Amino acid sequence: MKCYRNENSIRWVGQAWQIKAMLKQWQKEWGPEVLVLDILQKQNKDKHEK
């Protein structure tokens, strides 16, 4: 699976089961109520602080 990211979007290229597994992993880490946009913004903020 490949993952392409920029500050406002993410694109996953792979089979459906791989993408579902990644989303499930994110839900475990961040909680089911968090939006993907919130995760991207948090990761970008952390990246810029380093």
N, CA, C and O of each residue as an XYZ file, in Angstrom:
200
protein
N       0.843     -1.169      0.000
C       0.000      0.000      0.000
C       0.890      1.233      0.000
O       1.907      1.282      0.692
N       0.495      2.220     -0.780
C       1.227      3.481     -0.817
C       0.361      4.576     -0.212
O      -0.867      4.541     -0.283
N       1.037      5.543      0.381
C       0.348      6.641      1.038
C       0.970      7.951      0.573
O       2.181      8.143      0.679
N       0.144      8.840      0.065
C       0.597     10.154     -0.373
C      -0.081     11.192      0.508
O      -1.306     11.204      0.631
N       0.712     12.062      1.120
C       0.160     13.068      2.035
C       0.628     14.456      1.650
O       1.738     14.643      1.151
N      -0.235     15.418      1.890
C       0.171     16.813      1.930
C      -0.540     17.427      3.128
O      -1.142     16.705      3.922
N      -0.481     18.719      3.267
C      -1.019     19.339      4.489
C      -2.524     19.193      4.636
O      -3.028     19.185      5.759
N      -3.258     19.075      3.527
C      -4.718     19.077      3.605
C      -5.378     17.799      3.142
O      -6.603     17.692      3.187
N      -4.599     16.822      2.696
C      -5.234     15.616      2.186
C      -4.308     14.416      2.331
O      -3.113     14.541      2.601
N      -4.903     13.268      2.142
C      -4.158     12.016      2.150
C      -4.762     11.130      1.073
O      -5.972     11.134      0.846
N      -3.901     10.378      0.418
C      -4.373      9.455     -0.610
C      -3.702      8.115     -0.387
O      -2.476      8.007     -0.394
N      -4.524      7.097     -0.189
C      -4.031      5.744     -0.020
C      -4.311      4.978     -1.295
O      -5.419      5.023     -1.831
N      -3.303      4.276     -1.777
C      -3.440      3.447     -2.962
C      -3.129      2.020     -2.546
O      -2.023      1.714     -2.101
N      -4.101      1.170     -2.695
C      -3.924     -0.224     -2.312
C      -5.251     -0.952     -2.415
O      -6.231     -0.427     -2.944
N      -5.260     -2.139     -1.910
C      -6.487     -2.912     -1.921
C      -7.385     -2.462     -0.782
O      -6.914     -1.926      0.221
N      -8.675     -2.685     -0.945
C      -9.660     -2.204      0.022
C      -9.373     -2.712      1.431
O      -9.525     -1.957      2.392
N      -8.965     -3.960      1.579
C      -8.722     -4.505      2.917
C      -7.552     -3.802      3.597
O      -7.533     -3.669      4.820
N      -6.570     -3.350      2.806
C      -5.435     -2.639      3.381
C      -5.857     -1.270      3.911
O      -5.432     -0.850      4.988
N      -6.689     -0.589      3.148
C      -7.160      0.739      3.547
C      -8.073      0.627      4.769
O      -7.985      1.441      5.689
N      -8.945     -0.375      4.776
C      -9.808     -0.593      5.938
C      -8.987     -0.891      7.189
O      -9.317     -0.428      8.281
N      -7.923     -1.661      7.025
C      -7.061     -1.977      8.167
C      -6.384     -0.717      8.703
O      -6.265     -0.549      9.917
N      -5.946      0.157      7.821
C      -5.311      1.404      8.236
C      -6.309      2.307      8.968
O      -5.983      2.886     10.004
N      -7.506      2.420      8.434
C      -8.529      3.228      9.100
C      -8.882      2.657     10.473
O      -9.099      3.411     11.421
N      -8.940      1.336     10.581
C      -9.233      0.706     11.864
C      -8.115      0.982     12.870
O      -8.377      1.209     14.052
N      -6.886      0.960     12.401
C      -5.751      1.266     13.269
C      -5.833      2.704     13.766
O      -5.596      2.972     14.944
N      -6.170      3.627     12.870
C      -6.316      5.032     13.266
C      -7.422      5.184     14.297
O      -7.285      5.961     15.241
N      -8.531      4.441     14.125
C      -9.619      4.520     15.096
C      -9.151      4.065     16.471
O      -9.539      4.656     17.479
N      -8.333      3.036     16.527
C      -7.824      2.561     17.811
C      -6.927      3.606     18.460
O      -6.977      3.809     19.673
N      -6.099      4.274     17.644
C      -5.162      5.262     18.172
C      -5.850      6.569     18.563
O      -5.541      7.142     19.608
N      -6.773      7.040     17.736
C      -7.328      8.381     17.898
C      -8.754      8.400     18.420
O      -9.219      9.439     18.890
N      -9.457      7.281     18.351
C     -10.851      7.226     18.776
C     -11.783      7.296     17.580
O     -11.432      7.887     16.559
N     -12.959      6.707     17.687
C     -13.881      6.629     16.550
C     -14.525      7.960     16.160
O     -15.037      8.093     15.049
N     -14.507      8.938     17.052
C     -15.195     10.201     16.757
C     -14.300     11.219     16.045
O     -14.789     12.258     15.603
N     -13.016     10.944     15.928
C     -12.069     11.894     15.340
C     -12.125     11.807     13.818
O     -12.168     10.714     13.252
N     -12.124     12.962     13.163
C     -12.128     13.019     11.703
C     -10.712     12.864     11.158
O      -9.736     13.200     11.830
N     -10.612     12.354      9.940
C      -9.303     12.190      9.295
C      -8.616     13.549      9.175
O      -7.399     13.636      9.343
N      -9.361     14.594      8.891
C      -8.796     15.939      8.784
C      -8.126     16.355     10.092
O      -7.058     16.967     10.072
N      -8.738     16.031     11.220
C      -8.139     16.348     12.526
C      -6.812     15.632     12.714
O      -5.859     16.208     13.239
N      -6.748     14.379     12.285
C      -5.512     13.597     12.402
C      -4.418     14.218     11.537
O      -3.279     14.364     11.981
N      -4.763     14.582     10.306
C      -3.773     15.193      9.404
C      -3.252     16.503      9.973
O      -2.050     16.768      9.936
N      -4.151     17.319     10.497
C      -3.728     18.599     11.061
C      -2.820     18.395     12.260
O      -1.837     19.120     12.415
N      -3.123     17.430     13.107
C      -2.291     17.148     14.278
C      -0.909     16.649     13.847
O       0.103     17.067     14.408
N      -0.866     15.764     12.859
C       0.412     15.238     12.394
C       1.244     16.333     11.733
O       2.462     16.371     11.910
N       0.609     17.219     10.978
C       1.338     18.321     10.343
C       1.874     19.294     11.379
O       2.986     19.803     11.244
N       1.084     19.552     12.411
C       1.518     20.442     13.486
C       2.736     19.860     14.188
O       3.708     20.570     14.444
N       2.684     18.554     14.501
C       3.804     17.891     15.161
C       5.051     17.902     14.275
O       6.164     18.075     14.771
N       4.868     17.721     12.983
C       5.996     17.688     12.043
C       6.677     19.058     11.969
O       7.904     19.138     11.906
N       5.890     20.126     11.977
C       6.451     21.475     11.875
C       7.123     21.924     13.170
O       7.996     22.793     13.146
N       6.724     21.339     14.300
C       7.335     21.707     15.578
C       8.725     21.104     15.740
O       9.527     21.616     16.521
N       9.022     20.040     15.027
C      10.334     19.369     15.151
C      11.419     20.112     14.435
O      12.572     19.681     14.443
